[in-house]
Amino acid sequence: MDAQTNTFEVVIVGGGSAGCGVAASLLKRDPSLSIAIIEPSTQHYYQPAWTLVGAGEFEANKTVRDMADCIPNGVTWLKAAATTFDPATHQVHTDHLGAVTYQYLIVCPGLTLNWDAIKGLKESLGMYGVTSNYRYDLAPYTWELVKKFHSGTAIFTQPAMPIKCAGAPQKAMYLSCSHWEHRGLLSGINVDFHNAGGVLFGVKDYVEPLMQYVRRYGAHLNFNSTLIEVDGPKKTAVFQIKDADGNTTIQSKRFDMLHVVPPQTAPAFIKASPLANADGWVEVDQHTLQHVRFPNIFGLGDATSTPNAKTLAAVRKQVVIVAENLLALKAGQAMPSRYDGYGSCPLTVEKGKIILAEFGYGGKLVPTFNWDSTKPRWSAWILKKYILPTVYWRLMLKGREWLARCGACG
């Protein structure tokens, strides 16, 4: 780094899973690199475990660590928020540290949870039986509600795609139902799932295995149904329902428990930047993850335009692609690695069993292990609850790439 001008060989925007992971992988390959991460947050979260927190199967405090402990050794942490990009001058502007100059830029700020998009939601969260596993402070409240729930109506919602971990909205439902089933309470509970989309899951091979659990738990599916308003004190949720002809109607439903997943978008500073496509996402080649207009810029993680599932499992594979391709570009060589769209969604269909959905572009099944990935398995539960958190903290964030190569990595 040049202390006067904040100049680095590689600048990474975002210190989440993607940012810390790719920084560690780059340094593993070339320890001489000068790398900076621009990240304003002081906390770093392992979000995939929040579904388990909401089911009483994981402790919330084990999903968070200080950001300082997650930034790889040898990387400069710039505690600021990126505000604008100037690809012509190879600079990122920040809110209070001025401009940061790069030779290569990696953009991975994650996405934005738009709680304000649903009228009355923010005022009701954490009270009146309104919760969400998509927030660290609310996942424990989900479990409090589930534990105390004996009868009434429990509503679970899913917004329009794309969202991170597209299976998480229904995972909350399955785990809650599994608990109520075990307690012998399920027959007295009305379970509603409202999905803004038209299908239960985007990869058809997993739909019927999931439907078996929907039927087992007696859950009522409502497709093309978007939550637009919450009145916590009155315990009322308002939905906009779209029919086959595109006509919409408004429906109000009373609830005793409401688990909400908010709409999600690219961050505002990405949408307004020259890096974005028409929909606001960082526009990269879906295989090389190189920006389509600015060759010295790469993107990975939830903020990119790639049509894969936005999951941590996808990031683990993308880290390898970006690290190898960036260093090849830097050396004047052809980029060797290609991303096949791998994503994974461990669908927690009951306590102790998971359908480990793994798929690439076009819905192609790409299981890591030699098994039928549509079957619910206890071993996949062990993997998610006990093994993957350790893999994350001790391997991925340290540049150790266990099972991190995808089928088309080269």
Solvent accessible surface area in square Angstrom, and as a share of the most:
residue,aa,sasa,rsa
1,M,114,0.51
2,D,68,0.35
3,A,76,0.59
4,Q,166,0.74
5,T,75,0.44
6,N,28,0.14
7,T,43,0.25
8,F,4,0.02
9,E,39,0.18
10,V,0,0.00
11,V,0,0.00
12,I,0,0.00
13,V,4,0.02
14,G,5,0.05
15,G,0,0.00
16,G,32,0.31
17,S,27,0.17
18,A,9,0.07
19,G,0,0.00
20,C,0,0.00
21,G,0,0.00
22,V,0,0.00
23,A,0,0.00
24,A,6,0.05
25,S,1,0.01
26,L,0,0.00
27,L,23,0.12
28,K,120,0.51
29,R,76,0.28
30,D,38,0.20
31,P,109,0.69
32,S,94,0.61
33,L,8,0.04
34,S,28,0.18
35,I,2,0.01
36,A,0,0.00
37,I,0,0.00
38,I,2,0.01
39,E,20,0.09
40,P,74,0.47
41,S,52,0.33
42,T,84,0.49
43,Q,69,0.31
44,H,4,0.02
45,Y,72,0.27
46,Y,8,0.03
47,Q,72,0.32
48,P,44,0.28
49,A,1,0.01
50,W,18,0.06
51,T,10,0.06
52,L,2,0.01
53,V,6,0.03
54,G,4,0.04
55,A,3,0.02
56,G,37,0.36
57,E,41,0.19
58,F,37,0.15
59,E,96,0.43
60,A,19,0.15
61,N,102,0.52
62,K,121,0.51
63,T,0,0.00
64,V,27,0.16
65,R,114,0.42
66,D,73,0.38
67,M,5,0.02
68,A,66,0.51
69,D,97,0.50
70,C,6,0.04
71,I,16,0.08
72,P,17,0.11
73,N,149,0.77
74,G,69,0.66
75,V,17,0.10
76,T,50,0.29
77,W,45,0.16
78,L,15,0.07
79,K,113,0.48
80,A,1,0.01
81,A,30,0.23
82,A,10,0.08
83,T,51,0.30
84,T,72,0.42
85,F,13,0.05
86,D,46,0.24
87,P,17,0.11
88,A,94,0.73
89,T,73,0.43
90,H,73,0.33
91,Q,48,0.21
92,V,0,0.00
93,H,65,0.29
94,T,14,0.08
95,D,80,0.42
96,H,121,0.54
97,L,72,0.36
98,G,41,0.39
99,A,32,0.25
100,V,0,0.00
101,T,31,0.18
102,Y,4,0.02
103,Q,92,0.41
104,Y,29,0.11
105,L,0,0.00
106,I,0,0.00
107,V,0,0.00
108,C,5,0.03
109,P,37,0.24
110,G,22,0.22
111,L,22,0.11
112,T,58,0.34
113,L,37,0.18
114,N,52,0.27
115,W,28,0.10
116,D,104,0.54
117,A,52,0.40
118,I,7,0.03
119,K,140,0.59
120,G,23,0.22
121,L,0,0.00
122,K,109,0.46
123,E,123,0.55
124,S,3,0.02
125,L,15,0.08
126,G,28,0.27
127,M,91,0.41
128,Y,86,0.33
129,G,6,0.06
130,V,0,0.00
131,T,0,0.00
132,S,0,0.00
133,N,8,0.04
134,Y,17,0.06
135,R,80,0.29
136,Y,63,0.24
137,D,85,0.44
138,L,8,0.04
139,A,0,0.00
140,P,50,0.31
141,Y,50,0.19
142,T,2,0.01
143,W,49,0.17
144,E,67,0.30
145,L,28,0.14
146,V,1,0.01
147,K,76,0.32
148,K,141,0.60
149,F,18,0.07
150,H,99,0.44
151,S,73,0.47
152,G,27,0.26
153,T,29,0.17
154,A,0,0.00
155,I,0,0.00
156,F,0,0.00
157,T,3,0.02
158,Q,15,0.07
159,P,9,0.05
160,A,63,0.49
161,M,98,0.44
162,P,53,0.33
163,I,3,0.02
164,K,36,0.15
165,C,33,0.20
166,A,26,0.20
167,G,0,0.00
168,A,9,0.07
169,P,0,0.00
170,Q,0,0.00
171,K,3,0.01
172,A,3,0.03
173,M,1,0.00
174,Y,0,0.00
175,L,3,0.01
176,S,4,0.02
177,C,0,0.00
178,S,11,0.07
179,H,24,0.11
180,W,0,0.00
181,E,60,0.27
182,H,160,0.71
183,R,114,0.42
184,G,63,0.60
185,L,35,0.17
186,L,25,0.12
187,S,119,0.77
188,G,43,0.41
189,I,15,0.08
190,N,60,0.31
191,V,1,0.01
192,D,8,0.04
193,F,0,0.00
194,H,1,0.01
195,N,1,0.01
196,A,18,0.14
197,G,28,0.27
198,G,46,0.44
199,V,93,0.53
200,L,6,0.03
201,F,15,0.06
202,G,73,0.70
203,V,11,0.06
204,K,168,0.71
205,D,57,0.30
206,Y,0,0.00
207,V,43,0.25
208,E,88,0.39
209,P,21,0.13
210,L,0,0.00
211,M,44,0.20
212,Q,101,0.45
213,Y,15,0.06
214,V,5,0.03
215,R,136,0.50
216,R,113,0.41
217,Y,8,0.03
218,G,44,0.42
219,A,12,0.09
220,H,96,0.43
221,L,45,0.23
222,N,37,0.19
223,F,67,0.28
224,N,59,0.30
225,S,1,0.01
226,T,46,0.27
227,L,13,0.07
228,I,57,0.29
229,E,54,0.24
230,V,4,0.02
231,D,46,0.24
232,G,0,0.00
233,P,95,0.60
234,K,141,0.60
235,K,56,0.24
236,T,27,0.16
237,A,0,0.00
238,V,21,0.12
239,F,0,0.00
240,Q,68,0.30
241,I,43,0.22
242,K,100,0.42
243,D,71,0.37
244,A,113,0.87
245,D,123,0.64
246,G,42,0.40
247,N,89,0.46
248,T,67,0.39
249,T,87,0.51
250,I,107,0.55
251,Q,78,0.35
252,S,72,0.46
253,K,45,0.19
254,R,152,0.56
255,F,1,0.00
256,D,56,0.29
257,M,1,0.00
258,L,0,0.00
259,H,0,0.00
260,V,0,0.00
261,V,1,0.01
262,P,0,0.00
263,P,36,0.23
264,Q,10,0.04
265,T,40,0.23
266,A,2,0.02
267,P,12,0.07
268,A,80,0.62
269,F,50,0.21
270,I,0,0.00
271,K,97,0.41
272,A,93,0.72
273,S,15,0.09
274,P,62,0.39
275,L,0,0.00
276,A,16,0.12
277,N,41,0.21
278,A,113,0.88
279,D,108,0.56
280,G,6,0.05
281,W,27,0.09
282,V,0,0.00
283,E,47,0.21
284,V,9,0.05
285,D,57,0.29
286,Q,64,0.28
287,H,51,0.23
288,T,22,0.13
289,L,0,0.00
290,Q,30,0.13
291,H,5,0.02
292,V,79,0.45
293,R,110,0.40
294,F,51,0.21
295,P,84,0.53
296,N,25,0.13
297,I,0,0.00
298,F,0,0.00
299,G,0,0.00
300,L,0,0.00
301,G,9,0.09
302,D,22,0.11
303,A,0,0.00
304,T,2,0.01
305,S,34,0.22
306,T,8,0.05
307,P,92,0.58
308,N,22,0.11
309,A,23,0.18
310,K,16,0.07
311,T,11,0.07
312,L,36,0.18
313,A,19,0.15
314,A,2,0.01
315,V,10,0.06
316,R,34,0.12
317,K,10,0.04
318,Q,1,0.00
319,V,5,0.03
320,V,0,0.00
321,I,0,0.00
322,V,0,0.00
323,A,0,0.00
324,E,33,0.15
325,N,0,0.00
326,L,0,0.00
327,L,31,0.15
328,A,9,0.07
329,L,52,0.26
330,K,72,0.31
331,A,65,0.51
332,G,72,0.69
333,Q,120,0.54
334,A,92,0.71
335,M,55,0.24
336,P,72,0.46
337,S,1,0.01
338,R,116,0.42
339,Y,0,0.00
340,D,28,0.15
341,G,1,0.01
342,Y,12,0.04
343,G,0,0.00
344,S,8,0.05
345,C,3,0.02
346,P,19,0.12
347,L,0,0.00
348,T,0,0.00
349,V,0,0.00
350,E,26,0.11
351,K,60,0.26
352,G,19,0.18
353,K,82,0.35
354,I,1,0.00
355,I,0,0.00
356,L,9,0.05
357,A,0,0.00
358,E,4,0.02
359,F,17,0.07
360,G,7,0.07
361,Y,42,0.16
362,G,91,0.87
363,G,27,0.26
364,K,141,0.60
365,L,56,0.28
366,V,35,0.20
367,P,55,0.35
368,T,55,0.32
369,F,73,0.30
370,N,162,0.83
371,W,61,0.22
372,D,66,0.34
373,S,4,0.03
374,T,24,0.14
375,K,109,0.46
376,P,44,0.28
377,R,65,0.24
378,W,166,0.58
379,S,52,0.34
380,A,0,0.00
381,W,16,0.05
382,I,44,0.22
383,L,19,0.09
384,K,11,0.05
385,K,34,0.14
386,Y,123,0.47
387,I,73,0.37
388,L,39,0.19
389,P,11,0.07
390,T,62,0.36
391,V,11,0.07
392,Y,3,0.01
393,W,15,0.05
394,R,161,0.59
395,L,46,0.23
396,M,15,0.06
397,L,6,0.03
398,K,109,0.46
399,G,1,0.01
400,R,136,0.50
401,E,41,0.19
402,W,105,0.37
403,L,71,0.35
404,A,4,0.03
405,R,114,0.42
406,C,11,0.07
407,G,83,0.79
408,A,39,0.30
409,C,3,0.02
410,G,94,0.91
